[in-house]
Amino acid sequence: AQSVSQHNHHVILSEAASLELGCNYSYGGTVNLFWYVQYPGQHLQLLLKYFSGDPLVKGIKGFEAEFIKSKFSFNLRKPSVQWSDTAEYFCAVRGGYQKVTFGTGTKLQVIP
Amino acid sequence: KAGVTQTPRYLIKTRGQQVTLSCSPISGHRSVSWYQQTPGQGLQFLFEYFSETQRNKGNFPGRFSGRQFSNSRSEMNVSTLELGDSALYLCASSLPRTGGNTGELFFGEGSRLTVL
């Protein structure tokens, strides 16, 4: 069975600080990896995804993530956060033709 | 292109009642997944349907059931409601994982169920 672990439950940063949210998954085969974001009062939306090829993927709003297969990790990064990045971030994995499994989420609060 | 539409958006029920939630996927999407979202638990997978067939099922009791119709619309039902069923129920649709599609999920705004 596949699983996802997000290490940080709540992160507080000042504007312009750098962000890295950890995500580790467990699955023995080929995976698709996703980061979703849920802004306050809004529905979940895709931030970025890894399917194959370049392990460094870029998403919307300056976010990027790196797939490190040897570490089963897919950490999310942003060099300089803004107040508008305040949201909850979910890492997700789909192994093979299984369901998409989500982590428990990380709440990011950016202080102006 | 219209997004995923869920109805009702909000509902309040009492213990022991049942509830039916509806989901209309994005046009052309034949796969529909349901999740339960609660604070601290993230998104817990309920079921996934593709072309009217349940393809995957999560670890929820039999009180939770779902179905998909020929037009890809889906419903989920929860019978004999318990207080712990209070949650945001999310529906997501996706394209099949063929032809380079990653099968990413497109979410609706959810149906917020409160059980009193």
Interface residues (C-beta under 8 A of the other chain):
Chain A: N32 F34 Y36 Q42 H43 L44 Q45 L46 K49 F51 F90 A92 R94 Y97 Q98 K99 V100 T101 F102 G103 T104 G105
Chain B: S33 Y35 G40 Q41 G42 L43 F45 E48 R55 N56 G58 L90 A92 R97 G100 T102 G103 E104 L105 F106 F107 G108 E109 G110
